[in-house]
Amino acid sequence: MEESKMKKQSAKKQTLLAVCGLLFLGTCACQGGGKSKAQSYWKEAAKQKEFNAYVAEHASDIEMETLKKEADAAGSDLKQQFQATALLCGVEYQNGLLSGKVKKGGESASEAARAAYEFDYPDSAAYAEKFLAKAADAGEDFWDALDTSFYPYDCFTPVFAAAGHIDGDAAAALYNGAPEDCGYKDKLSSALEQWVEENPQELCSVGDALWQCGFYKEWDTGKWNRTYFYSYSKNDPVQTDTLQEAADYISCLRTQMLPKLKKEFGKKEYQQAGEYTGKPYYDTKLAVAVEEGLKLAKPKKDSGQADGSGKAIKIEGKKVAAFYCNNSAKKWEGSPAKLRMLGDFMLGLPKKEYPSSIKKADYYLVLTPAYKRGQFYTDQSGKKTKVREVYSSTSIDLYEAKSGKFLRHLGNVTEQPNNTIFDDLTAEKFQYPEIMSADVLSYIYHHINEPDSYLTLLDNTANTGTQLNHGESVVMGNWEIAYKSAQIVKSFDEGMFRFTAKDGHQYIRAEVAITNRGRETDTFLPNVYRIGEDPIVQITDEAGTHTYNSVNAIQDSRCLNSTSLDAGGTKEGELIFEVPDNVLQDVEKLYVAVSLGNQRVTYRLR
């Protein structure tokens, strides 16, 4: 009996030793005593001499779950973690390509690298971020792990593309911590630089640290602007998930980066002299896209809110956040994001009005565009291209921030795209308007209780409609214009002068009243026309296909062409149009049209 018992205990010991031996061997396999899956895949990839090509070919055979365990295994060395992480990120990107969730980049290495950033990496992002964070304190072991990479060092791209976040200390270490004699240093620097350019929203985390370590020393203003402010080639380059993140980004620029940039490149690179506010304003075109939405109420009918009347609104000492709310983002292909925080307006706010936290905002100033198709751009030969302008009559409204309560409609402004564009003119696309300047928006907001002071900055056709009755006036640019009546004559006398229309034509003598609503002396219908500033008055047919400009009858003392008036000055007189007889046969279909850019109203001639 005793002998049997001893045999059983001996058997248990042998079993326990065998289990311990297996565990030991398993641990050795992860720590270098044997090859892990990551190491095996890595060796095969090295033989193929191109990491991404290997992953693309073998993605379906690579065991993702095993790699996750090896990338996160306690006690495993950094070489295994790096290799497992790079493989995880590379395979996930390839799977995204196969599933159609991400589009393949171009043939060049740089195009392929940019395409890698279009993917979200839901499975491997955490592993990439965890590994790269170790650059700050892992010492030589970290750089030794990267030393297992091989030419052309394309394994870095998927790791950096997957990492949505890198803190400042790690970013600085990645920039200047690698040994000078390592083969991968330049490729690592390039990968970090692309990550910085593709993740501008991470400025709050890495900006100051990268500045201190010299990362930005070769950057010019163009690169700063394309990355952190505005890009002509990329819609909404700065994107955040929440309103607070957008506010944090602008605060980082305002308090940390812009003081450095203005010292480095000069204030004029970022600020212009304000024509309306009389103060410098930011002109960077910064608008931070925000995934989170605003909860805003609609105005109540007959409340006096919609037309700007009602009680005065206190803005002194109140904090305001400004937004561009594109409710037609899904309808208009290629248009800006649904919601953007207006950077230039926010950057220029005085400290007492700036909400460092979105929760501290008292008001939301919201711009809402109403897009309309305009003309097609023409090339240098005058031929129509496939690029079409889009303009907007954009509503400006004020809301209470905490409740979303509608407070005041400040008016509509016309927003236009650039007159000249540098783009592929053979591709069908829309060219969307630029956001109004912070100088104009700030002036309107700070004069919210004095709407007459900014009347000339508005698109007043949004209130008047597009067809007016005789005697009704419209404000366009600096001028308030009212058409009253007309006579059709072959000839007329004015003082000692006689005016006679040429053969087959007659004159339309239109009685018009004008008022200079601007802030300084201005000229009505000048000889040298200023595009976008001077309104035009014409005779037009019903379809608007034929137009007739006024004649500058210098000898006619009542002719309003080239009339200069001081601010507030008013004059009644006439505009003279020479129109063919055959057009005048159907006079009921003729109109007086007043236009400025895409603003246009008409009066029936009779």
Solvent accessible surface area in square Angstrom, and as a share of the most:
residue,aa,sasa,rsa
1,M,209,0.93
2,E,120,0.54
3,E,117,0.52
4,S,54,0.35
5,K,119,0.50
6,M,120,0.54
7,K,133,0.56
8,K,135,0.57
9,Q,93,0.42
10,S,51,0.33
11,A,52,0.41
12,K,147,0.62
13,K,136,0.58
14,Q,119,0.53
15,T,83,0.48
16,L,113,0.56
17,L,128,0.64
18,A,59,0.46
19,V,72,0.41
20,C,64,0.38
21,G,30,0.29
22,L,124,0.62
23,L,119,0.59
24,F,133,0.55
25,L,114,0.57
26,G,37,0.36
27,T,67,0.39
28,C,33,0.20
29,A,31,0.24
30,C,45,0.27
31,Q,96,0.43
32,G,51,0.49
33,G,62,0.60
34,G,30,0.29
35,K,124,0.52
36,S,8,0.05
37,K,80,0.34
38,A,0,0.00
39,Q,40,0.18
40,S,43,0.27
41,Y,26,0.10
42,W,12,0.04
43,K,98,0.41
44,E,82,0.37
45,A,0,0.00
46,A,40,0.31
47,K,128,0.54
48,Q,71,0.32
49,K,150,0.64
50,E,78,0.35
51,F,0,0.00
52,N,49,0.25
53,A,38,0.30
54,Y,11,0.04
55,V,1,0.00
56,A,54,0.42
57,E,114,0.51
58,H,55,0.25
59,A,6,0.05
60,S,103,0.67
61,D,100,0.52
62,I,10,0.05
63,E,78,0.35
64,M,38,0.17
65,E,111,0.50
66,T,39,0.23
67,L,0,0.00
68,K,40,0.17
69,K,150,0.64
70,E,16,0.07
71,A,9,0.07
72,D,74,0.38
73,A,28,0.22
74,A,109,0.84
75,G,58,0.56
76,S,11,0.07
77,D,55,0.29
78,L,27,0.13
79,K,86,0.37
80,Q,0,0.00
81,Q,18,0.08
82,F,2,0.01
83,Q,12,0.05
84,A,0,0.00
85,T,2,0.01
86,A,0,0.00
87,L,0,0.00
88,L,0,0.00
89,C,0,0.00
90,G,2,0.02
91,V,0,0.00
92,E,11,0.05
93,Y,25,0.10
94,Q,26,0.12
95,N,62,0.32
96,G,2,0.02
97,L,40,0.20
98,L,142,0.71
99,S,68,0.44
100,G,60,0.58
101,K,156,0.66
102,V,9,0.05
103,K,176,0.74
104,K,164,0.70
105,G,21,0.20
106,G,33,0.32
107,E,175,0.78
108,S,51,0.33
109,A,89,0.69
110,S,63,0.41
111,E,70,0.31
112,A,46,0.35
113,A,14,0.11
114,R,117,0.43
115,A,10,0.08
116,A,4,0.03
117,Y,34,0.13
118,E,122,0.55
119,F,26,0.11
120,D,124,0.64
121,Y,1,0.00
122,P,105,0.66
123,D,70,0.36
124,S,0,0.00
125,A,21,0.16
126,A,70,0.54
127,Y,46,0.17
128,A,0,0.00
129,E,55,0.25
130,K,105,0.44
131,F,5,0.02
132,L,4,0.02
133,A,46,0.35
134,K,50,0.21
135,A,7,0.05
136,A,48,0.37
137,D,123,0.64
138,A,30,0.24
139,G,39,0.38
140,E,139,0.62
141,D,91,0.47
142,F,0,0.00
143,W,23,0.08
144,D,69,0.36
145,A,0,0.00
146,L,3,0.01
147,D,86,0.45
148,T,39,0.23
149,S,11,0.07
150,F,32,0.13
151,Y,161,0.61
152,P,37,0.24
153,Y,39,0.15
154,D,24,0.13
155,C,1,0.01
156,F,5,0.02
157,T,32,0.19
158,P,5,0.03
159,V,3,0.01
160,F,1,0.00
161,A,12,0.09
162,A,3,0.03
163,A,1,0.01
164,G,36,0.35
165,H,86,0.38
166,I,5,0.02
167,D,62,0.32
168,G,9,0.09
169,D,104,0.54
170,A,0,0.00
171,A,0,0.00
172,A,19,0.15
173,A,19,0.14
174,L,1,0.01
175,Y,47,0.18
176,N,87,0.45
177,G,32,0.31
178,A,6,0.05
179,P,57,0.36
180,E,146,0.66
181,D,132,0.68
182,C,22,0.13
183,G,55,0.53
184,Y,2,0.01
185,K,38,0.16
186,D,113,0.58
187,K,93,0.39
188,L,3,0.01
189,S,33,0.21
190,S,68,0.44
191,A,11,0.09
192,L,0,0.00
193,E,50,0.22
194,Q,38,0.17
195,W,0,0.00
196,V,1,0.01
197,E,64,0.29
198,E,40,0.18
199,N,18,0.09
200,P,2,0.01
201,Q,56,0.25
202,E,23,0.10
203,L,1,0.01
204,C,58,0.35
205,S,43,0.28
206,V,2,0.01
207,G,0,0.00
208,D,57,0.30
209,A,27,0.21
210,L,0,0.00
211,W,63,0.22
212,Q,127,0.56
213,C,32,0.19
214,G,20,0.19
215,F,10,0.04
216,Y,10,0.04
217,K,142,0.60
218,E,145,0.65
219,W,13,0.05
220,D,84,0.44
221,T,28,0.17
222,G,26,0.25
223,K,42,0.18
224,W,2,0.01
225,N,48,0.24
226,R,135,0.49
227,T,8,0.05
228,Y,1,0.01
229,F,3,0.01
230,Y,67,0.26
231,S,12,0.08
232,Y,166,0.63
233,S,108,0.70
234,K,81,0.35
235,N,87,0.45
236,D,18,0.09
237,P,17,0.11
238,V,1,0.00
239,Q,98,0.44
240,T,13,0.07
241,D,94,0.49
242,T,50,0.29
243,L,14,0.07
244,Q,57,0.26
245,E,77,0.34
246,A,0,0.00
247,A,1,0.01
248,D,58,0.30
249,Y,1,0.00
250,I,0,0.00
251,S,20,0.13
252,C,5,0.03
253,L,0,0.00
254,R,50,0.18
255,T,92,0.53
256,Q,71,0.31
257,M,0,0.00
258,L,1,0.01
259,P,65,0.41
260,K,46,0.20
261,L,0,0.00
262,K,41,0.17
263,K,184,0.78
264,E,109,0.49
265,F,61,0.25
266,G,29,0.28
267,K,135,0.57
268,K,177,0.75
269,E,85,0.38
270,Y,1,0.00
271,Q,32,0.14
272,Q,81,0.36
273,A,93,0.72
274,G,11,0.11
275,E,124,0.56
276,Y,56,0.21
277,T,42,0.25
278,G,64,0.61
279,K,138,0.58
280,P,91,0.57
281,Y,40,0.15
282,Y,19,0.07
283,D,59,0.31
284,T,15,0.09
285,K,72,0.30
286,L,4,0.02
287,A,8,0.06
288,V,0,0.00
289,A,6,0.05
290,V,9,0.05
291,E,142,0.64
292,E,74,0.33
293,G,50,0.48
294,L,33,0.16
295,K,185,0.78
296,L,54,0.27
297,A,48,0.37
298,K,181,0.77
299,P,57,0.36
300,K,149,0.63
301,K,188,0.80
302,D,153,0.79
303,S,49,0.31
304,G,24,0.23
305,Q,31,0.14
306,A,55,0.43
307,D,111,0.57
308,G,16,0.15
309,S,55,0.36
310,G,61,0.59
311,K,180,0.76
312,A,84,0.65
313,I,20,0.10
314,K,134,0.57
315,I,22,0.11
316,E,126,0.56
317,G,41,0.39
318,K,64,0.27
319,K,53,0.22
320,V,0,0.00
321,A,0,0.00
322,A,0,0.00
323,F,0,0.00
324,Y,4,0.01
325,C,18,0.11
326,N,0,0.00
327,N,99,0.51
328,S,34,0.22
329,A,29,0.23
330,K,209,0.88
331,K,162,0.68
332,W,17,0.06
333,E,145,0.65
334,G,49,0.47
335,S,15,0.10
336,P,15,0.10
337,A,29,0.22
338,K,131,0.55
339,L,6,0.03
340,R,24,0.09
341,M,0,0.00
342,L,7,0.04
343,G,0,0.00
344,D,17,0.09
345,F,8,0.03
346,M,1,0.00
347,L,9,0.04
348,G,45,0.43
349,L,8,0.04
350,P,59,0.37
351,K,176,0.74
352,K,115,0.49
353,E,10,0.04
354,Y,16,0.06
355,P,1,0.00
356,S,58,0.38
357,S,28,0.18
358,I,20,0.10
359,K,167,0.71
360,K,113,0.48
361,A,1,0.01
362,D,45,0.23
363,Y,21,0.08
364,Y,22,0.08
365,L,0,0.00
366,V,3,0.01
367,L,0,0.00
368,T,36,0.21
369,P,11,0.07
370,A,53,0.41
371,Y,19,0.07
372,K,107,0.45
373,R,129,0.47
374,G,8,0.08
375,Q,136,0.60
376,F,76,0.32
377,Y,25,0.10
378,T,82,0.47
379,D,49,0.26
380,Q,195,0.87
381,S,99,0.64
382,G,52,0.50
383,K,144,0.61
384,K,132,0.56
385,T,16,0.09
386,K,107,0.45
387,V,0,0.00
388,R,69,0.25
389,E,31,0.14
390,V,0,0.00
391,Y,37,0.14
392,S,0,0.00
393,S,20,0.13
394,T,0,0.00
395,S,23,0.15
396,I,0,0.00
397,D,14,0.07
398,L,0,0.00
399,Y,23,0.09
400,E,65,0.29
401,A,12,0.10
402,K,159,0.67
403,S,73,0.47
404,G,1,0.01
405,K,102,0.43
406,F,8,0.03
407,L,35,0.17
408,R,11,0.04
409,H,31,0.14
410,L,7,0.04
411,G,4,0.04
412,N,22,0.11
413,V,5,0.03
414,T,37,0.21
415,E,4,0.02
416,Q,66,0.30
417,P,8,0.05
418,N,56,0.29
419,N,127,0.65
420,T,89,0.52
421,I,26,0.13
422,F,196,0.82
423,D,68,0.35
424,D,79,0.41
425,L,52,0.26
426,T,104,0.61
427,A,44,0.34
428,E,141,0.63
429,K,81,0.34
430,F,51,0.21
431,Q,40,0.18
432,Y,28,0.11
433,P,16,0.10
434,E,52,0.23
435,I,50,0.25
436,M,27,0.12
437,S,42,0.27
438,A,9,0.07
439,D,4,0.02
440,V,26,0.15
441,L,3,0.01
442,S,24,0.16
443,Y,19,0.07
444,I,0,0.00
445,Y,0,0.00
446,H,63,0.28
447,H,49,0.22
448,I,3,0.01
449,N,66,0.34
450,E,94,0.42
451,P,62,0.39
452,D,106,0.55
453,S,43,0.27
454,Y,3,0.01
455,L,37,0.18
456,T,29,0.17
457,L,33,0.16
458,L,14,0.07
459,D,8,0.04
460,N,9,0.05
461,T,16,0.10
462,A,53,0.41
463,N,107,0.55
464,T,51,0.30
465,G,32,0.31
466,T,94,0.55
467,Q,99,0.44
468,L,11,0.05
469,N,103,0.53
470,H,75,0.34
471,G,42,0.40
472,E,77,0.35
473,S,44,0.28
474,V,2,0.01
475,V,11,0.07
476,M,0,0.00
477,G,14,0.14
478,N,51,0.26
479,W,1,0.00
480,E,42,0.19
481,I,1,0.01
482,A,9,0.07
483,Y,1,0.00
484,K,71,0.30
485,S,56,0.36
486,A,21,0.17
487,Q,106,0.47
488,I,43,0.22
489,V,34,0.19
490,K,86,0.36
491,S,28,0.18
492,F,13,0.05
493,D,86,0.44
494,E,33,0.15
495,G,78,0.75
496,M,174,0.78
497,F,88,0.36
498,R,153,0.56
499,F,29,0.12
500,T,81,0.47
501,A,5,0.04
502,K,119,0.50
503,D,133,0.69
504,G,42,0.40
505,H,40,0.18
506,Q,51,0.23
507,Y,20,0.08
508,I,0,0.00
509,R,38,0.14
510,A,1,0.00
511,E,45,0.20
512,V,1,0.01
513,A,16,0.13
514,I,1,0.00
515,T,27,0.16
516,N,0,0.00
517,R,77,0.28
518,G,11,0.11
519,R,134,0.49
520,E,129,0.58
521,T,78,0.45
522,D,16,0.08
523,T,39,0.22
524,F,0,0.00
525,L,23,0.12
526,P,30,0.19
527,N,126,0.65
528,V,124,0.71
529,Y,82,0.31
530,R,95,0.35
531,I,139,0.71
532,G,51,0.49
533,E,97,0.44
534,D,1,0.00
535,P,1,0.01
536,I,55,0.28
537,V,4,0.02
538,Q,35,0.16
539,I,0,0.00
540,T,1,0.01
541,D,31,0.16
542,E,108,0.48
543,A,83,0.64
544,G,33,0.32
545,T,102,0.59
546,H,108,0.48
547,T,65,0.38
548,Y,41,0.16
549,N,98,0.50
550,S,23,0.15
551,V,59,0.34
552,N,55,0.28
553,A,9,0.07
554,I,146,0.74
555,Q,96,0.43
556,D,5,0.02
557,S,83,0.54
558,R,81,0.30
559,C,11,0.07
560,L,0,0.00
561,N,20,0.10
562,S,43,0.28
563,T,14,0.08
564,S,69,0.44
565,L,26,0.13
566,D,99,0.51
567,A,49,0.38
568,G,55,0.53
569,G,20,0.20
570,T,89,0.52
571,K,67,0.29
572,E,96,0.43
573,G,0,0.00
574,E,4,0.02
575,L,0,0.00
576,I,2,0.01
577,F,0,0.00
578,E,44,0.20
579,V,0,0.00
580,P,29,0.18
581,D,52,0.27
582,N,104,0.53
583,V,35,0.20
584,L,17,0.09
585,Q,153,0.68
586,D,70,0.36
587,V,24,0.14
588,E,108,0.49
589,K,104,0.44
590,L,4,0.02
591,Y,20,0.08
592,V,1,0.00
593,A,4,0.03
594,V,1,0.00
595,S,19,0.12
596,L,13,0.07
597,G,54,0.52
598,N,47,0.24
599,Q,20,0.09
600,R,102,0.37
601,V,0,0.00
602,T,17,0.10
603,Y,0,0.00
604,R,108,0.40
605,L,1,0.01
606,R,131,0.48
